[in-house]
Amino acid sequence: MVRGSTQALWLAAGMTLLGGCNQAQVVGRYRSAVCESPGVAPEPCNQVIPDADVSIVTIPTSAGSTSAPPAAGNAAAPSANSAPAPLTSATNFPDRALAEYIRVLADPRLSAKAAALRQNIAASLKSDATDEAAASPAVDDQTVLHRTLTVTVSKDPLRFNPADRIEAAEVAIEPLNGAKFTAWDTAATLYTSINAGSIQLTQARNTGQSLTVGTPTGASVAASLGLTASQANTRVETFNATSQVDNLTVSVFPDGHMRIRRQGGVGIDLTGNTIVKMDLRVPDTAASYISLFSVSSNYQDGKGQWVAPASLKWKESVAHRPIADDLLADVSLIYTIRHIVQGDDTVEEKDDVVREITMKNPSQRLLLVPGAQVAAPVYSIWTKGRDGTVVYISRPTATQAAPFCLGSYDAAQSLLAYLQHGNPTRPQVLGSATLGFSHLGPGAITPLTPANVADLTVRPACP
């Protein structure tokens, strides 16, 4: 009996200890906390209600990029802006175009025998339209800015309480002077990311070329074939949906402003960054059309000799460019603080006495896009000096001369080098066009002379 009683006592003690191990342990945050800041008397931290603030910054999103910010984990897709490969021969025809091409070439007047058909299929192609004959160049719309926006919500370090947290936040961003947000496709925070869901988007871009094919030497009939071949390139974008730890929503409204809302989960503090990939449109009233030129042929031949100026080919394109002014936005913040009145000395939240305090900060005017990033830089050739004169180009198919604006510094420097070293005696000749100064008004120009060549320089400006 004594032995049995002893065993029972030890068993009861073991069960008591085991039961004690299963009880919830309350973990202390601190015994007491006093918050101090410069110029303010020390006070218990549970009497300090944190203040929050918001800031924004944007950076360019690379052209053709379909990837999300790093936190979203999307894979990059091929650029949608890449042009289809040029049709140099039937070897890179799309399947349907190749079948139609062979059907037409099989005409006995063009290919009397199988050998002639094979030669004709392999013949090189050339476009009917020359570089200088583009009567209606496509307009490059640069008024839509592809940007990655970072919104930062932070607590004021002088009004800090280690136990309180931001449970909800709404940031409203309203661009000024007619600029508008038009779309967004990816948003990410430290805890979550959202995008278009798990979908695949396939886009096809079609182009057409008018081609002329001459039959090779030895063909039974000397003839040529004209047709228009179409081709397309496609891109496929895959967006991967991800789970959300905090409830993140992004909205773009018809008036062009954006609203970002976050609702935190249990224990989540919403201070930190929200990254949104979006599009911002500059109004037409703050944009203008400009002709951009380029020289499409080489200034030197294969032996390193300068080519004749009349053999050069130039191309013209039209850009709808915004004015390079700062884009500003009014930004406001509404946030909810989970303030612990009592119970902040423990990590356990069940014993907390909480006040949910919602506050609204006054709207502040912040820089959305710096002026230097609003418009892509263009370059042109000027005479030296503070009051320099820009070089114009007079085209045979245009009613008036235009400033010779180029899209890159290297292109402008290469042309200047050709004028000064490769063609100093006839600097006014550029293919079928004439270079000079618009002293006589927009309808005519004074051609460049050899005396002008040494006085020219490149500037990052174009009127």
HUBEL-V896404 format. One record per backbone hydrogen bond with DSSP energy under -1.0 kcal/mol. CO is the residue of the C=O (numbers start at 1). NH is the residue of the N-H. E is the energy in kcal/mol with one decimal. If there is no record, write none. Layout:
co=CO nh=NH e=E
co=CO nh=NH e=E
This chain:
co=1 nh=5 e=-2.7
co=2 nh=6 e=-2.4
co=3 nh=7 e=-2.1
co=4 nh=8 e=-2.0
co=5 nh=9 e=-2.3
co=6 nh=10 e=-2.4
co=7 nh=11 e=-2.4
co=8 nh=12 e=-2.5
co=9 nh=13 e=-2.4
co=10 nh=14 e=-2.3
co=11 nh=15 e=-2.2
co=12 nh=16 e=-2.0
co=13 nh=17 e=-2.3
co=14 nh=18 e=-2.7
co=15 nh=19 e=-2.6
co=16 nh=20 e=-2.0
co=17 nh=21 e=-1.6
co=27 nh=347 e=-2.8
co=33 nh=45 e=-1.9
co=35 nh=43 e=-1.7
co=37 nh=40 e=-2.1
co=43 nh=35 e=-2.9
co=44 nh=47 e=-2.0
co=45 nh=48 e=-1.8
co=51 nh=156 e=-3.3
co=53 nh=154 e=-2.3
co=55 nh=152 e=-2.9
co=57 nh=150 e=-3.1
co=59 nh=148 e=-3.0
co=62 nh=65 e=-2.1
co=69 nh=72 e=-2.5
co=86 nh=88 e=-1.4
co=88 nh=125 e=-2.6
co=89 nh=92 e=-1.4
co=90 nh=93 e=-1.5
co=94 nh=98 e=-2.8
co=95 nh=99 e=-2.3
co=96 nh=100 e=-2.3
co=97 nh=101 e=-2.5
co=98 nh=102 e=-2.5
co=99 nh=103 e=-2.1
co=100 nh=104 e=-2.2
co=101 nh=105 e=-2.4
co=102 nh=106 e=-1.6
co=104 nh=107 e=-1.6
co=107 nh=110 e=-2.0
co=107 nh=111 e=-2.7
co=113 nh=117 e=-2.0
co=114 nh=118 e=-2.3
co=115 nh=119 e=-2.0
co=116 nh=120 e=-2.5
co=117 nh=121 e=-2.3
co=118 nh=122 e=-1.7
co=126 nh=212 e=-2.0
co=133 nh=135 e=-1.4
co=138 nh=318 e=-1.4
co=140 nh=320 e=-2.7
co=143 nh=282 e=-2.9
co=145 nh=280 e=-2.4
co=146 nh=61 e=-2.8
co=147 nh=278 e=-2.7
co=148 nh=59 e=-1.8
co=149 nh=276 e=-2.9
co=150 nh=57 e=-1.5
co=151 nh=274 e=-2.3
co=152 nh=55 e=-1.9
co=153 nh=272 e=-2.8
co=154 nh=53 e=-2.8
co=156 nh=159 e=-1.5
co=165 nh=338 e=-3.2
co=166 nh=270 e=-1.9
co=167 nh=264 e=-3.1
co=168 nh=336 e=-2.5
co=169 nh=262 e=-2.7
co=170 nh=334 e=-2.5
co=171 nh=260 e=-2.8
co=172 nh=332 e=-2.2
co=173 nh=258 e=-2.6
co=174 nh=330 e=-2.4
co=176 nh=179 e=-1.5
co=180 nh=281 e=-3.3
co=183 nh=279 e=-2.7
co=186 nh=277 e=-2.6
co=187 nh=194 e=-2.9
co=188 nh=275 e=-3.2
co=192 nh=189 e=-3.6
co=194 nh=187 e=-2.7
co=197 nh=199 e=-1.4
co=199 nh=239 e=-1.6
co=201 nh=237 e=-2.0
co=203 nh=235 e=-1.4
co=205 nh=233 e=-1.4
co=207 nh=231 e=-2.0
co=209 nh=229 e=-2.2
co=210 nh=128 e=-2.3
co=211 nh=227 e=-1.5
co=213 nh=225 e=-2.1
co=216 nh=219 e=-1.8
co=223 nh=215 e=-1.7
co=225 nh=213 e=-2.1
co=227 nh=211 e=-2.8
co=229 nh=209 e=-2.0
co=231 nh=207 e=-2.3
co=233 nh=205 e=-2.1
co=235 nh=203 e=-1.9
co=237 nh=201 e=-1.8
co=247 nh=263 e=-1.9
co=249 nh=261 e=-2.7
co=251 nh=259 e=-2.6
co=253 nh=256 e=-2.7
co=256 nh=181 e=-2.6
co=257 nh=253 e=-2.4
co=258 nh=173 e=-3.1
co=259 nh=251 e=-2.5
co=260 nh=171 e=-2.7
co=261 nh=249 e=-2.6
co=262 nh=169 e=-2.1
co=263 nh=247 e=-3.0
co=265 nh=268 e=-1.9
co=272 nh=153 e=-2.5
co=274 nh=151 e=-3.0
co=275 nh=188 e=-2.5
co=276 nh=149 e=-3.5
co=277 nh=185 e=-2.0
co=278 nh=147 e=-2.2
co=279 nh=182 e=-2.2
co=280 nh=145 e=-3.7
co=281 nh=180 e=-2.2
co=283 nh=286 e=-1.7
co=284 nh=287 e=-1.7
co=286 nh=323 e=-3.2
co=288 nh=321 e=-2.4
co=290 nh=319 e=-2.9
co=292 nh=317 e=-2.7
co=294 nh=315 e=-3.1
co=299 nh=307 e=-2.5
co=301 nh=304 e=-2.0
co=305 nh=301 e=-2.6
co=308 nh=311 e=-1.5
co=309 nh=312 e=-1.1
co=309 nh=431 e=-2.9
co=313 nh=296 e=-2.0
co=315 nh=294 e=-1.9
co=317 nh=292 e=-3.2
co=318 nh=140 e=-3.4
co=319 nh=290 e=-2.4
co=320 nh=142 e=-1.9
co=321 nh=288 e=-2.8
co=323 nh=325 e=-2.4
co=327 nh=368 e=-2.8
co=327 nh=369 e=-1.8
co=328 nh=176 e=-2.3
co=329 nh=366 e=-2.9
co=330 nh=174 e=-2.5
co=331 nh=364 e=-2.5
co=332 nh=172 e=-1.9
co=333 nh=361 e=-3.0
co=334 nh=170 e=-3.0
co=335 nh=359 e=-3.0
co=336 nh=167 e=-2.5
co=336 nh=168 e=-1.0
co=337 nh=339 e=-1.1
co=337 nh=357 e=-2.4
co=338 nh=165 e=-1.1
co=339 nh=355 e=-3.0
co=342 nh=353 e=-2.8
co=343 nh=346 e=-1.3
co=345 nh=29 e=-3.0
co=345 nh=30 e=-1.5
co=349 nh=352 e=-1.6
co=353 nh=341 e=-3.2
co=353 nh=342 e=-1.1
co=355 nh=339 e=-2.8
co=357 nh=337 e=-3.2
co=359 nh=335 e=-2.5
co=364 nh=331 e=-3.1
co=366 nh=329 e=-2.3
co=369 nh=327 e=-2.7
co=370 nh=373 e=-1.9
co=371 nh=374 e=-1.1
co=379 nh=406 e=-3.5
co=380 nh=459 e=-2.4
co=381 nh=391 e=-2.6
co=382 nh=457 e=-2.7
co=385 nh=388 e=-1.0
co=389 nh=383 e=-1.8
co=391 nh=404 e=-2.7
co=392 nh=436 e=-2.0
co=393 nh=402 e=-2.0
co=394 nh=434 e=-2.0
co=395 nh=398 e=-1.3
co=402 nh=393 e=-2.9
co=403 nh=405 e=-1.7
co=405 nh=293 e=-3.3
co=406 nh=379 e=-2.9
co=408 nh=412 e=-1.7
co=409 nh=413 e=-2.6
co=410 nh=414 e=-2.5
co=411 nh=415 e=-2.0
co=412 nh=416 e=-2.2
co=413 nh=417 e=-2.5
co=414 nh=418 e=-1.9
co=415 nh=419 e=-2.4
co=416 nh=420 e=-2.2
co=417 nh=421 e=-2.3
co=418 nh=422 e=-1.0
co=418 nh=423 e=-2.2
co=426 nh=429 e=-1.8
co=428 nh=435 e=-2.5
co=430 nh=433 e=-2.2
co=433 nh=430 e=-2.0
co=434 nh=394 e=-3.0
co=435 nh=448 e=-2.4
co=436 nh=392 e=-3.7
co=437 nh=439 e=-1.3
co=437 nh=446 e=-3.7
co=441 nh=444 e=-1.2
co=442 nh=401 e=-2.1
co=446 nh=437 e=-2.6
co=449 nh=452 e=-1.7
co=452 nh=455 e=-1.3
co=453 nh=456 e=-1.4
co=455 nh=384 e=-2.3
co=457 nh=382 e=-3.0
co=459 nh=380 e=-2.0
co=459 nh=461 e=-1.9
